[in-house]
Amino acid sequence: MAGHASHDTSATNPWGGKVSPFSVSYGKLMMWFFLVSDALTFGGLLVAYGFTRHDAQDAWPIGEETFNSMPFLGHGFPLLYVALMTFILIVSSVTMVLAVEAGHRMDKKGVTKWLLATIIGGFFFVGSQAWEWSHFIHGSEFGKVELADGSQAVVKGHFGELKNFTVIEAGKHHHKGEVITEDLMHQFQHAVVTGHIENGIITLHDGSKAKVSKDADHDVTMIIKKAGKKYHVGQEIGKEACDLYGQVINSGEANRVIYGANLEQNEYGPQQYGQFFFFITGFHGFHVFSGVMINIIVLLGVVKGTYHKRGHYEMVEKTGLYWHFVDLVWVFVFTFFYLI
């Protein structure tokens, strides 16, 4: 149409103007727009988490008490596995930087090597987060108990080893005198929650009754998370904690112990804690998993020589921006959930 000048939108001038804004390509600028919007989303979630935690005060769980387990090693390693996850994710950021640097040098082998290392680090983190979720959902050996005055407390210490159940009254599947040695913890916890254990006698699924053989708990302490008539929030019970715990689990009353966490109940503290944990860490985990998938797709393009033929590895740089953002967000999530 007359009066309208045509614009040059060729490969050498994709913006159709004099110069590209900020001297970056269209693709990288759009990636920055996406990252800024995503940062606002995470920021809103963490601010909401902060307000909720401030209202809860002493009832809120302490990170090193909640996350103190290591795969194959058990309990007693406060935040060690979370620190390992964080370290691996940070290292994966370094390998991504090296992949981008190799791309600037048009080093196809270097890009392939470092991008593969980044993918391995991402898979390790996602797998570790899955293990952490599983541990968080199943809970500790003690659980959270409701005391006689109505207060609720989390229990810390060394849980005595379950040795066996000796059947003293036959049921549908077990006969009198049988010694059960498998799946003890699961059956024990189920009996405690449903009120099917009283004075050391457990009622099993088939209706049989068995005597519990268990080592004594020791170094037990209780931290009050919900006040009752006698105890207040934040109070720590030491000497009588072991006896109080024994009274609860042997009371024969249902629902006085909560194991693990879900969206409805939470062993570790207020219900909102579990909800925020699942949503925020799950949202971040989804970002990491997406990043790993994108990196795999880009790696396939690198191996095929797609980007080498183009004469640049900008796609690696754009995925690198996303990966660094995911790592940076985890630093804030790690600080809010585990350290503060």
N, C-alpha and C positions, 0 to 999 in steps of 0.2 A: 504494500500500500504506500502511496506517495506520502512523503513527509516523515516516514519512519525509517530510521537508519538500521541497517542490518547489523547483527552482532556476530563476532567471531567466537564460535563455541567449539573450535577444533581441539584436538588432543593437546596442542601446545598451549592453549588458552581456554581451559575448561570452564572458567568463570564467565566468559563472554564480556569481560570488562578490561580495564587497564591492568590491574594487578589483583592477585587473590588476597583476601583479608588476612592479616597477621602472617602473611607469607607461608601459609599452610594449604594443603590440598583440601578439596571439598570433603573427601572421605574422612580425613583426620578431624576437620572442624565439626562434622556431624557426630563423630565419636565423642568429642569433648562436650557437645550439647547433651548427649545421652548420659555421660558420666556425671555432669552437673545435676541433671534431674534425678539420677539414681542416688547421688550423695544427699540430696534433699530428703528423699524417701528414708534412707537409713538414719539421717539426722533426726527426722521426726519420730522414728521408732525409739531411738536412744533417749531422746528428750522425754518421751512418754514413760519409758522405763525409769528414768531418773526421778520423775515426779512420783511415780508409784512407789519406788523404793524409799523415798524421803518420808512418805506417809506411814510406811510400815516400821521404820526405825529398827529397833533391836530384833524384831521378828524376822527380818530378812536374812537369808542364809549367808554364810561366809564361804567364799570360793575355795579356800584351801581345806575346809572341812567337808565340802560336798564333793569336790573332784580330787580325790586322793588315791586313786587306783592306777595300776599299771597292768597291761595285758600279761597274763601268765605269772605275775608276781603278787597279785592281790592288793591289799590296802596298805596304807602307811607311806604313800609317796605324794604329798600335797602338791598339786598343780604340775607335777613333773611331766606327765604325759601331754598335758595341754601346752606346756612350754616346748616340748619336742615337736608337736604339731606346728606351733607358731614358727619355730626355727626352720623347719622344712619348708614352710610356705614362704618365708623370707628368702631362703636360699633359692627357691624357684623363681623369685623376682630377679635375683642376680643372674641366673641362667637365661632368663628372658632378655635381660639387658645384653648379655653376651651374644644371644641369637640376633638381636637387632643390630648390634655392632658388626657382626659377621655379614649381615645383609648389606650394610653400607659398603663393605669391602667386596661385595659380590662373591662371597665365599659360600658356595652352596653346601659344601660338607660341614662347615662350621655352623651354619644355620640349622641344618638337619640334626647335628649332634646336640646343640644346646636347646633346641625346641623339644627334642625327645626327652631331655633331662627335665625340662619344665613340666611336661606331661606326666612323667613318673612322679614328680613331687606333688602335682595336683591330685593324682590318684591316691597317693599316700594320705594326703590331708582328708579327702572325701571318705576314704575307708576308715580313718581314725575317728572322724566325726560320727560315722555310723556306729562304731564301737562305743563311743562316748554316749550317744543317744541310748543305746541298748542298756548300758550300765545305769544311766540316769533313770530310765523307765523301770528297770527291775529293782533298783534301790539297794540299800545297805542290808546287812544281815540283821541289824537291830530294828530298823524302821522308826517311825514316829509313834509315840505312845500317848494315850490319854490316861492321866492319873486320876486317883479317886476324887480329887477336889474339882475336876473338870478342866484342869490345865492340860496343855499338850507340850511334849518335850521331845527333842531329838536326842538320840543316845549315841555316845561315842565310847570307844574302848575296844577290848579284844573279846570277840564272840567265841565262846567255848565250842570246840569241835564236836559235831554230831557224829557219834560212833555207829549206832544202830537203833532199830526199834525191835523189841522182843514182844511178839504177840502173846497176850494173856487171855484174850477172849476171841474165838474164831469168828470170821465173817464169811462173806460169799467167796472170797478168793484166798484168804490167808488162814492157815490153821494154827491152833494153839502151839506155842513153843517155837514157831518160825522166827528166824532172825532176818530182818530186812536191812539191807545195807546200800540200796540204790535209791537215787533221787530223794535223799533225805531232806535236804534244805527246802525243796519245793513243797513237799508234803507237810513239813513242819510249819512253814509260813502260811500255807493254806489253812491248816488247822488253827493257827493263832488268829487269823483274820475272821474265820467263821465261828470261833469259840468252841472248837472241837478238841481242845487240850485243857486238862484240868489236873492240877497236882502231879504233873509229870506223866500223865496218862493221855495218849493221843488217840483220837478216833479217826481211823483211816477211811478212804473213799468207800470201801466195801462194807463198812459197818464194824469191822474188827477193831478191837482195842489193843493198844500196845504200850509198853513201858519205854520211855525215851531214855537212852543212854547218851549222856552229853557231858563234856568237860565243863567245868565251872567258868563263867565269864569273869574277867578280871580287868582292873583299871577302868571301870565303868564310870562315866559321868553323864549327867543330863543337863541340857540347856533348854530352858523354858521358852517356847515360841508363841504360846497363847496363854494368857493369864487365867488362873482359876481362883478359888476361894483362899487358897493357902500360898500359892507361888505366883510371882510376877514375871513379866516378859524380860528375858535377858538373864534371869537368875540361874546360877550354875549349882547343881546338886552333886556332891561328891560321895561322901561316906555311905549314905543310905540309897544311892542310885541303884546299886546291884539288887538290893532287896525289893525296891519299888518296881524295877523292871520284871523281876521274877513273879511278883504278885500280879502284874498286868497280864503276862503271857499265860499264866496258869490259872487265871480267874474263871475260865470257861465262858467269858462274855465276848460276844462278837463285835467286830468293828472298833476295837479299842487300840488296834495297831494298824498303821498305814505303811505299806512298803512301796517305795518308788514314787513315780510321778506320772500323771497324765493331765489332760485338760480339765479334769474335774476335781482331782485331789492331788496332794503334794506332800511327800514325806519331809522334804527339806525346809519348808517354811510356808508362807502364804501361797494360796492357789495361783495368784497372778505371777508368781515367780516362774512356775513351770510353763505357764502360757507364754510369757515373754521369751523364755529360753527356747522353747520349741519354735516360735515364730521367727525370732531374730536370727538365731543360729541356723535354722532351717532355710530362711531366706538367703542368708549368706552362703550356705552350703550349695543351694541351687545355683547361685552365681558362679561358685568355683566349678561345679560340675559342668555348667554351660561353657565356662572358659576352657575346660579340658577338651570338651567336644569340638569347640571352635579351633583350638590349637591342633587337634588331630586332623581336621579338615585342611587347615593351612599347611600342616606338615606334609600331607599327601600332595598338595600343590607344589611344595618345595621339591619333593622327591621326583615328581614328574617333570620338573624344570619349568613350570608355568611362569613363575615370577622371574626366573633368570632370563627367559625369552623376552619378557616385558622390559628388561633392563633395570629393574628396581625391585626391592623387597618391601615396598610400603605396606603391604597387607600384614606382614609380620610386625611392623611397627604399630599398626592400628590395633592388632590383637594384644600387643605388648602394653598399650595404654590401658586396655580393659583389665589385663592381668595385674598390673601395678595397682589399679584402683581397688580390685578385689583384695589384694594384700593389705593395702592401706586401711580399708574398712575393717578388716579383721583385727588390726592393731587397736582400733577403738572398741570393737566388740570384746576383745580379750581384756582390755583395761576395765571396761564397765562391768562385765560379768564376773571376771575371775580375780581381779586385783583390788578393786575399790570396795 
